[in-house]
Amino acid sequence: MDMGPQLSAPVGKGTGQGLAIAQSVIVRKHGGTLSFESEGGVGTTFLIQLPFFT
């Protein structure tokens, strides 16, 4: 799913807690994984995987 070109605050305007909060919620609270792929000059793709329980 492409969420658009920018989902973060402008440089210097954020709290710097985004990845820490995401890791806490996705990994610690839900048992999922959070990974990324980065390509210089192109951008970064984050992969979020959550377990599926029935």
C-alpha positions in Angstrom: 0.0 0.0 0.0 1.5 3.3 -1.0 0.7 5.9 1.6 2.1 8.8 -0.4 5.3 10.7 -0.6 5.5 12.1 3.0 3.9 11.0 6.2 6.3 12.6 8.6 6.7 16.1 10.0 8.9 18.6 8.3 12.6 18.3 9.2 13.2 19.7 12.6 9.5 19.8 13.6 8.9 16.3 14.8 9.4 14.7 18.2 11.8 12.0 17.0 9.7 9.3 18.7 7.9 7.8 15.6 10.0 4.6 15.2 10.2 4.0 18.9 6.4 4.2 19.2 5.9 2.1 16.2 8.3 -0.6 17.5 6.6 -0.6 20.8 3.1 -1.1 19.4 3.9 -3.4 16.5 6.5 -5.7 18.1 6.0 -5.5 21.9 2.3 -5.2 22.1 1.1 -7.2 19.1 4.0 -9.7 18.5 4.6 -8.4 14.9 7.7 -7.4 13.1 8.9 -4.1 11.7 11.6 -3.9 9.0 12.7 -1.6 6.3 14.5 -1.4 3.0 16.3 1.8 2.0 17.8 2.9 -1.3 19.9 6.0 -1.3 18.4 8.8 -3.4 15.1 6.9 -3.7 13.6 6.4 -0.3 12.7 3.9 2.4 10.0 1.3 2.5 8.8 0.0 5.8 7.3 -3.5 6.1 4.9 -4.1 9.0 3.8 -7.7 9.7 1.2 -8.6 12.4 0.2 -12.1 13.4 -3.2 -13.3 12.3 -5.2 -15.0 14.9 -8.5 -16.8 14.3 
